[in-house]
């Protein structure tokens, strides 16, 4: 609904709304891609799909969760600076290309962080039997992805 409203109404197409659209897209992708597999796993009492799919969904879930949190923080910071500081402070931070750089940084960090942690042996991706979802940070010890959980 948010995506359609911003796409159809020209007055809503301002930079700050793009953050809200990003949050809406994150929720949409989560519901469209991750949630159906989790529902099937709950209904069938366990992960029924390949380990590769488990890895992909787990990575996607981590990336979306981190990006969602970071975008919410970016929205809060944007609003704070817009309200509490002068225009001379706000414009250099959010004018021109700076806004795009901030958003790109959020997405790049969201993509990199979970993969760096797993590559360093901190945590693992996989299916968690206790809460029946694939996109979880199952614990903080190195281990193979889904094979021990399926």
ZILINPE-V423648 format. One record per residue. RES is the residue in one small letter. SS is DSSP state (h for helix, s for strand, l for the rest). PSI is psi in radians with two decimals (999 if undefined). Layout:
<<RES/SS/PSI> <RES/SS/PSI>>
This chain:
<<x/l/-0.78> <x/h/-0.77> <x/h/-0.77> <x/h/-0.75> <x/h/-0.79> <x/h/-0.64> <x/h/-0.62> <x/h/-0.44> <x/l/1.96> <x/h/-0.67> <x/h/-0.36> <x/h/-0.15> <x/l/1.21> <x/l/2.82> <x/h/-0.76> <x/h/-0.57> <x/h/-0.40> <x/h/-0.53> <x/h/-0.73> <x/h/-0.69> <x/h/-0.69> <x/h/-0.76> <x/h/-0.73> <x/h/-0.71> <x/h/-0.68> <x/h/-0.82> <x/h/-0.71> <x/h/-0.82> <x/h/-0.72> <x/h/-0.81> <x/h/-0.60> <x/h/-0.65> <x/h/-0.84> <x/h/-0.81> <x/h/-0.74> <x/h/-0.68> <x/h/-0.64> <x/h/-0.67> <x/h/-0.78> <x/h/-0.72> <x/h/-0.66> <x/h/-0.79> <x/h/-0.65> <x/l/0.13> <x/l/0.89> <x/l/2.85> <x/l/2.16> <x/l/0.12> <x/l/-3.12> <x/l/2.78> <x/h/-0.61> <x/h/-0.76> <x/h/-0.66> <x/h/-0.80> <x/h/-0.79> <x/h/-0.84> <x/h/-0.65> <x/h/-0.81> <x/h/-0.77> <x/h/-0.75> <x/h/-0.75> <x/h/-0.78> <x/h/-0.79> <x/h/-0.68> <x/h/-0.77> <x/h/-0.76> <x/h/-0.67> <x/h/-0.80> <x/h/-0.76> <x/h/-0.67> <x/h/-0.66> <x/h/-0.71> <x/h/-0.68> <x/h/-0.68> <x/h/-0.80> <x/h/-0.77> <x/h/-0.73> <x/h/-0.85> <x/h/-0.72> <x/h/-0.86> <x/h/-0.68> <x/h/-0.66> <x/h/-0.78> <x/h/-0.36> <x/l/2.96> <x/l/2.93> <x/h/-0.54> <x/h/-0.47> <x/h/-0.70> <x/h/-0.82> <x/h/-0.79> <x/h/-0.50> <x/h/-0.59> <x/h/0.08> <x/l/2.86> <x/l/-2.31> <x/l/-0.15> <x/h/-0.69> <x/h/-0.77> <x/h/-0.67> <x/h/-0.71> <x/h/-0.79> <x/h/-0.72> <x/h/-0.68> <x/h/-0.74> <x/h/-0.82> <x/h/-0.71> <x/h/-0.74> <x/h/-0.66> <x/h/-0.61> <x/h/-0.68> <x/h/-0.74> <x/h/-0.93> <x/h/-0.60> <x/h/-0.65> <x/h/-0.77> <x/h/-0.78> <x/h/-0.72> <x/h/-0.55> <x/l/-0.02> <x/l/0.27> <x/l/1.84> <x/l/3.13> <x/l/2.80> <x/s/2.71> <x/s/-3.11> <x/s/2.34> <x/s/1.94> <x/l/-0.51> <x/l/-0.54> <x/l/0.09> <x/l/0.79> <x/s/2.69> <x/s/-0.49> <x/s/1.12> <x/s/2.73> <x/s/1.63> <x/l/-0.64> <x/l/-3.06> <x/l/0.51> <x/l/2.49> <x/l/2.40> <x/l/2.83> <x/l/2.78> <x/l/-1.56> <x/l/-0.27> <x/l/-0.60> <x/l/-0.21> <x/l/-0.33> <x/l/999>>
